[in-house]
Amino acid sequence: MTELTEEQRTKLEAAAFRTLVEHLRKRADVQNIDLMNLAGFCRNCLSNWYQEAAHEAGIDLSKEESREIVYGMPYDEWKAKHQTEATAEQKEAFASSHKH
């Protein structure tokens, strides 16, 4: 396996993250509940992780700001444009996959 420096690893991870975020922005047809049901995370999770990383780095970033970074627009605007009501099947799948 190729040995990467810490700087190289960070740059590659950042590029992969940017690509993932751009992909999710283009796939607004994929609802967060679908992502949660299939992968166990969604756009909101990414924005929360981004905000947590900012706070760990001493950067004051609000929840709204981190969501706008991930969604590419204010969250309320994204919801109004793209979010649909979850179906009964989606809600059932979510409930089944998130039992503790």
TIBA-869301 format. One line per 10 residues: number of its first residue (from 1); their letters; for each residue x, y, z of N, C-alpha, C, CB. Coordinates in pm, whole numbers, plus 50000, padded with zeros to 5 digits. Glycine has a CB too. Example, Ala and Ser with C-alpha at 12.3 -4.5 7.8 and 13.67 -1.06 7.14 Angstrom:
% residues 2
1 = AS = 51319/49431/50780/51230/49550/50780/51320/49670/50780/51131/49553/50905; 51285/49775/50708/51367/49894/50714/51290/50003/50787/51408/49940/50572
//
This chain:
% residues 100
1 = MTELTEEQRT = 50084/49882/50000/50000/50000/50000/50088/50124/50000/49905/50000/50121; 50049/50225/49923/50123/50349/49916/50116/50422/50048/50070/50438/49802; 50230/50464/50096/50235/50543/50219/50208/50689/50184/50374/50527/50290; 50113/50747/50252/50078/50888/50232/50124/50969/50350/49928/50905/50210; 50164/51092/50321/50193/51183/50430/50060/51229/50489/50280/51305/50382; 50064/51284/50606/49942/51337/50668/49880/51444/50579/49974/51395/50808; 49962/51529/50519/49911/51635/50431/49845/51574/50307/50026/51729/50388; 49907/51473/50247/49847/51409/50130/49714/51344/50166/49943/51303/50072; 49710/51274/50277/49587/51207/50321/49476/51309/50342/49612/51127/50450; 49509/51419/50409/49411/51524/50435/49358/51584/50304/49471/51634/50522
11 = KLEAAAFRTL = 49448/51610/50209/49405/51665/50081/49315/51568/50005/49527/51701/49996; 49350/51440/50006/49269/51341/49936/49133/51323/50003/49343/51207/49930; 49131/51321/50135/49004/51310/50207/48915/51431/50179/49028/51296/50359; 48975/51549/50178/48899/51671/50150/48842/51667/50008/48988/51797/50168; 48921/51622/49912/48872/51612/49774/48759/51511/49764/48987/51572/49679; 48772/51398/49832/48665/51298/49830/48538/51353/49894/48709/51170/49903; 48552/51426/50003/48436/51487/50069/48368/51587/49977/48478/51556/50199; 48446/51672/49911/48388/51770/49819/48314/51701/49705/48498/51863/49762; 48369/51592/49656/48304/51517/49549/48173/51456/49598/48397/51406/49495; 48172/51401/49718/48051/51344/49776/47944/51452/49792/48081/51278/49912
21 = VEHLRKRADV = 47982/51566/49845/47886/51675/49866/47830/51722/49732/47953/51793/49940; 47914/51738/49633/47867/51781/49500/47773/51676/49440/47988/51806/49406; 47806/51550/49458/47719/51442/49408/47582/51448/49475/47785/51304/49433; 47580/51467/49606/47452/51475/49678/47374/51599/49638/47476/51475/49828; 47441/51708/49607/47371/51828/49561/47304/51801/49426/47469/51949/49549; 47372/51729/49339/47315/51696/49208/47203/51594/49218/47424/51643/49115; 47204/51513/49321/47104/51409/49338/47001/51448/49444/47170/51277/49376; 46944/51566/49425/46841/51614/49517/46718/51525/49515/46802/51757/49483; 46705/51441/49411/46593/51348/49406/46605/51238/49511/46584/51285/49268; 46723/51215/49561/46744/51115/49666/46716/51182/49800/46890/51056/49661
31 = QNIDLMNLAG = 46615/51134/49866/46573/51192/49993/46665/51148/50107/46428/51154/50024; 46675/51232/50210/46757/51197/50326/46711/51067/50391/46753/51310/50427; 46581/51043/50395/46534/50920/50458/46582/50798/50380/46379/50920/50468; 46591/50811/50246/46645/50700/50166/46792/50676/50200/46630/50730/50015; 46867/50784/50213/47008/50770/50252/47020/50705/50389/47077/50907/50251; 46938/50749/50483/46942/50692/50618/46907/50543/50615/46846/50767/50710; 46805/50509/50537/46762/50369/50532/46867/50279/50467/46631/50357/50456; 46937/50330/50368/47035/50248/50297/47175/50255/50355/47039/50288/50153; 47216/50374/50398/47354/50393/50438/47373/50428/50586/47415/50498/50355; 47266/50466/50653/47277/50500/50794/47326/50641/50819/47368/50405/50861
41 = FCRNCLSNWY = 47337/50723/50715/47371/50864/50730/47304/50942/50618/47526/50885/50729; 47297/51074/50635/47235/51158/50533/47308/51293/50526/47084/51179/50564; 47253/51382/50450/47312/51515/50435/47323/51586/50570/47230/51599/50337; 47221/51570/50654/47225/51635/50786/47339/51579/50870/47092/51616/50859; 47363/51449/50860/47476/51389/50932/47607/51452/50886/47479/51235/50911; 47623/51464/50753/47746/51525/50700/47763/51667/50752/47743/51526/50547; 47654/51743/50754/47665/51881/50801/47697/51885/50951/47535/51959/50773; 47642/51791/51027/47674/51784/51170/47821/51749/51191/47585/51680/51240; 47873/51653/51115/48014/51615/51125/48104/51732/51086/48045/51493/51036; 48063/51807/50985/48138/51925/50940/48142/52028/51053/48075/51986/50812
51 = QEAAHEAGID = 48027/52053/51115/48020/52149/51225/48107/52103/51342/47874/52169/51270; 48100/51975/51376/48182/51922/51485/48332/51940/51456/48151/51773/51508; 48372/51913/51332/48513/51931/51294/48553/52077/51306/48537/51880/51151; 48464/52166/51265/48492/52309/51277/48512/52347/51423/48378/52393/51216; 48422/52300/51509/48434/52333/51652/48563/52277/51711/48313/52279/51729; 48602/52155/51670/48727/52096/51718/48848/52178/51673/48741/51952/51668; 48833/52247/51559/48941/52332/51508/48932/52474/51562/48937/52334/51356; 48837/52499/51652/48822/52631/51711/48748/52730/51623/48957/52686/51744; 48672/52678/51527/48596/52763/51435/48450/52762/51476/48612/52716/51287; 48394/52880/51497/48254/52891/51535/48167/52885/51409/48227/53023/51615
61 = LSKEESREIV = 48106/52770/51385/48023/52749/51267/47886/52702/51316/48088/52644/51169; 47784/52772/51275/47649/52737/51320/47595/52616/51244/47554/52856/51303; 47491/52556/51298/47424/52445/51233/47373/52488/51095/47307/52394/51319; 47315/52607/51087/47263/52658/50961/47375/52677/50859/47190/52790/50983; 47489/52728/50904/47603/52748/50813/47657/52616/50762/47714/52827/50883; 47669/52518/50850/47722/52389/50806/47625/52320/50711/47751/52299/50927; 47495/52335/50735/47397/52277/50643/47403/52345/50507/47256/52287/50700; 47421/52475/50505/47430/52545/50377/47553/52500/50298/47434/52698/50399; 47661/52471/50368/47782/52420/50302/47752/52286/50234/47897/52404/50403; 47681/52199/50302/47651/52066/50247/47541/52073/50142/47609/51970/50358
71 = YGMPYDEWKA = 47436/52146/50169/47321/52151/50077/47343/52245/49958/47197/52194/50152; 47436/52340/49971/47460/52435/49863/47361/52550/49861/47458/52365/49732; 47278/52558/49963/47177/52663/49977/47123/52653/50120/47060/52648/49870; 47051/52754/50165/46991/52742/50299/46903/52617/50308/46909/52869/50333; 46908/52551/50422/46837/52425/50441/46687/52439/50414/46858/52374/50583; 46624/52545/50463/46481/52565/50441/46449/52576/50292/46431/52690/50515; 46538/52641/50218/46519/52653/50073/46528/52515/50006/46623/52749/50012; 46628/52435/50047/46643/52301/49991/46519/52217/50020/46768/52232/50049; 46472/52223/50145/46353/52145/50181/46234/52186/50096/46319/52164/50330; 46214/52314/50076/46101/52362/49997/46110/52317/49852/46092/52514/50005
81 = KHQTEATAEQ = 46231/52313/49798/46250/52276/49658/46251/52125/49635/46380/52335/49607; 46305/52049/49730/46338/51909/49701/46279/51804/49794/46483/51895/49702; 46248/51839/49916/46206/51737/50012/46060/51700/49990/46227/51786/50155; 46034/51572/49990/45898/51522/49979/45859/51454/50109/45884/51424/49860; 45730/51435/50128/45681/51364/50247/45725/51218/50237/45526/51375/50261; 45778/51167/50346/45820/51026/50348/45697/50937/50336/45899/50994/50479; 45714/50829/50260/45605/50734/50244/45598/50645/50368/45625/50648/50116; 45488/50576/50381/45472/50482/50493/45583/50377/50490/45333/50414/50488; 45618/50331/50369/45723/50230/50355/45859/50285/50400/45732/50181/50210; 45888/50410/50363/46014/50471/50404/46020/50486/50557/46032/50609/50336
91 = KEAFASSHKH = 45910/50530/50615/45904/50546/50760/45919/50413/50831/45773/50613/50802; 45856/50309/50778/45866/50174/50836/46009/50122/50827/45770/50077/50766; 46072/50142/50711/46210/50098/50693/46303/50171/50790/46256/50120/50548; 46279/50301/50809/46360/50379/50901/46343/50327/51044/46321/50527/50893; 46219/50306/51082/46192/50257/51218/46257/50120/51241/46041/50248/51243; 46251/50034/51141/46309/49900/51154/46461/49904/51161/46266/49813/51037; 46522/49993/51083/46668/49997/51078/46730/50075/51192/46713/50056/50948; 46650/50149/51267/46704/50232/51376/46652/50190/51513/46670/50376/51351; 46620/50063/51526/46582/50012/51658/46708/49995/51741/46504/49876/51647; 46696/50026/51866/46813/50010/51956/46793/49898/52052/46842/50138/52032
//
